Amino acid sequence: MFFGSALKLQGVNEFLSNLAFYTEEREYPEEFGARIFKITRDENGNRLTHLKVTGGDLKVKTVITESDEKVNQIRIYSGEKYETVNELQAGRICAVTGLSDTIPGQCLGAEQGGYEPVLEPVLTYQMILPEQTSASVILPKLRQLEEEEPELHIIWNEELQEIQVQIMGEVQLEILKSLIKERFDVDVEFGQGNIVYKETIADVVEGVGHFEPLRHYAEVHLLMEPLERGSGVVIDTQCSEDVLDKNWQRLIITHLLEREQRGVLTGAPITDIKITLAAGRAHQKHTEGGDFRQATYRAVRQGLRMAQSVLLEPYYKFRLEVPQQMIGRAMTDIEKMQGTFDTPDTAGEMSVLQGIAPVSTMQGYQKEVLAYSKGMGRLFTTLNGYDICHNEEEIIEASGYDPDRDLENPCGSVFCSHGAGYNVAWNEVPEHMHLESVLAKEIEEEEFDELTQRRAYIEEESIDTEEIDRILEQTFYANQHNKSKWKKKKTARLVQDYHTSAEKSSVKRDMSKKYLLVDGYNIIYAWDDLKELLDTNVDAARGKLLDEMSNYQGMKGMELIVVFDAYRVKGHETEITDYMNIHVVYTKEAETADQYIEKFAHSHGRKYDVTVATSDGLEQIIIRGQGCRLLSARELKRDYEEAKAQIRTEYLENQKNEKTYMMDGISLEKEQPEKEN
C-alpha cells in the first residue's frame, strides 16, 4: 500500500518506481498494429482519430487503412495542448489527422478483433428544429456527432423531409440536446419516440439483380439464408473466379457492406441474414463500376421479395421488484404486454419477477410501477435483442410501406432489348435472367442424390411382381364394363398422345395394356387453377383433378391411376380405390407418391406401355431408366385441353349435320277428306 500526495509531490517517485518493479512490460510485435478508441475534432474542425499503437511503429505519411488514406499528423495530447512527432513506437497513445472513414473500436494493421457496440438504439425520435435552422445545414454537423458517438444513429427521412434520431431513451436525449447546444448553438426538441423495427427472412432464397441499360451490363446472384437471432448481416462469397473476376467480386462485397439494406415489409433494416455471392456476370466492354452497385442492390431487394419476410421488434430483459401483495398485479401487467416470465422469487417482503417483454409494450411502465407500489417497486431493464414482432400485421399496415413504390430501393431489374432498356418486375426476373439459378441447381443435385439412393434401395429389395400383378388385376379389372366412347374423325393433323418417347427396351412389351400414372399433388401444384383451389380447400382441388382425369380417361381409353401421398398418416397402408372410370392410390406410411410410381415403373415399365405424368425432373430420370414414357404437367394439360377441344368440335359438327327444322315434319300436300260411301 502506498501513501503520498501528488499535489505536494510526496511519494510520487516511490510509487512509480515500485509500479515499474512489480509490473511486466508488454512485448509488442514488430508488425504495425493499432486500435482506435475515439473520434473527435479540434478547434479548427479537423477530424482526429485517437488510437493506441499495438505493434511496430507509426510514421507520418504512412498508409494504414484499406482506403489508402495517409496519416498527415501525429499528435500527442496533454489536455488541450499537443505536440507533433514524426514517429511513434508501440504502446503509445496519440491522435492522428488525415483519416476520414475510421470508427471507434476499429482495428488497423496486424491488430485483430474489434469491439462491437454494447448498446443498440431501439427508439426513433423526430428532431424538431428551430424555424430559422435548415435541416440541410444541421445534418452534416450531426453526422460529426454520429462519428464520435457510435451508439447515436442519425437518419434523414427523404419522404417526410425530417431528421430522425435513433437512441436508447430519454436520458440520452437530454445529453444530446445539451451537446448540440454546446457544439452548434442550436436549440432542438424531440417528438414522440417510436420503436426501431428490423426485418429478416424465414427461408433460403436466391436474389437476382440485373442492370442493363444501353451500354451498361451487370448481373448478380445472391443466396440469402436466415441466421440465428442476434447474428446480424453476414457477407460471404462462393463464386468461382472462372465465373466472375475477383475484382468484380470484391466490388459486389463492397456494395453489400457500404450501406444498410432495407426490408420489404416496413422498409426497416434487415438483420440475421447471410448473403452469399453465388454468381455474377460482367461485359468486357460495357460494364462499369456503378453497374454492379445497381445490380447488387436490386438482387438483395428481389431476394427479399421472393422470401418469406419476418418483422422483428426489440425485447427487454426485465427484473421487477414489487411488494408480495402486488405480485399478482405485476404478473397480469406482463401478460398484457405479451411478455413471458419465470416463477416469482421472494426476497424478504418483496417479490422478484424476471422475464422478457417487447419494448413497445413496456415503455413507460416504470412510472406505473412506482404509482401502484407507492414508490416501493423497482424495474430494471436491459436490451435482450430482437425477436418476432407480436403485432406484425398491425405494424405493417400502420407503416403504409409499399416496396414496389420505393424508388430509392427498387426490387425489379433493367434489361435491354432492341437497343433500349426496359424494367422487369421482381417476380418476372427469373424468366429473363441470363445466368442459371444457382439455388435450383443445388436443390436438384441434392434431390438427385436422394433419388439415386432411393432407386438403389428399390433395386436391392425383392419385389414380388406376381403379387403386384394380382392386386392390379383384381382392382383394375373388377369393375370393367363396356364404356361408350366418342367416335373421333380422322384429321390431317397427326395428334401424338404422349409427347415424350420411351427408351428402347430389349424386353418385348404387351402394347395392348396402356397405363398412365399421374403424380396427383405434383400436377395440382403445377396447374394454376388447381393450385388456386388448393389454397382454399385441399379436398376440392383433389376432387377437381380426379374429375378432369376421369374425363381424360374417357377420351384416351387407357388405365389411368392417380397417386397421392399419404406417407404422413401414421399406420396407413396402401389404399387403392376406384373413382368412376379411373383408379386412385393413397400410399402407405413412409412412402411417397414418387416411390410408389418408381416401384410400379420398375416392375411394369418394360412389360407394358406405361406413361408417367409428373414435372419432377429428377423423378423423370429414374422413370426414363425403366423405359416408360413421360408427360410433364404442362404437356398433360395441353393434351387434355386439345382433346376436349377436339371432342367439342366433333360434337358441334355432328349437331350441325343432324339439325332438325320446325317444318321438316309437316307435309306440304293438302290432305283430301275421305268420301263417304
Secondary structure, DSSP 8 states (H G I E B T S, - for coil): ----BTTTTBSHHHHHHHHHHHS------SS-EEEEEEEEE-TT--EEEEEEEEESEEETT-B-STT--B--EEEEEETTEEEEESEEETT-EEEEES-SS--TT-EEET-------S----EEEEEE--TT--HHHHHHHHHHHHHH-TT-EEEEETTTTEEEEEES-HHHHHHHHHHHHHHH----EE---EE--EEEESS-EEEEEEE-STT--EEEEEEEEE--TT--EEEEE---TTTS-HHHHHHHHHHHHSS--B-SSSS-BB-SEEEEEEEEEE-TTT--HHHHHHHHHHHHHHHHHHS-EEEEEEEEEEEEEEEGGGHHHHHHHHHHTT-EE---EEETTEEEEEEEEEHHHHTTHHHHHHHHTTT--EEEEEEEEEEE-TTHHHHHHHHT--GGG-TTS--SEEEEETTEEEEE-GGGHHHH-SS--HHHHHHHHHHHHHHHHHHHHHHHS---HHHHHHHHHHHHSTT------------SS---S-SB-----SS--EEEEEEEEEEHHHHHHHSHHHHHHHTT-HHHHHHHHHHHHHHHHHHH-SEEEEEE--TTSTT---EEEEETTEEEEE--TT--HHHHHHHHHHHHTTTEEEEEE---HHHHHHHHHTT-EEE-HHHHHHHHHHHHHHHHHHHHHHHHHT---TTTTS-SS--------
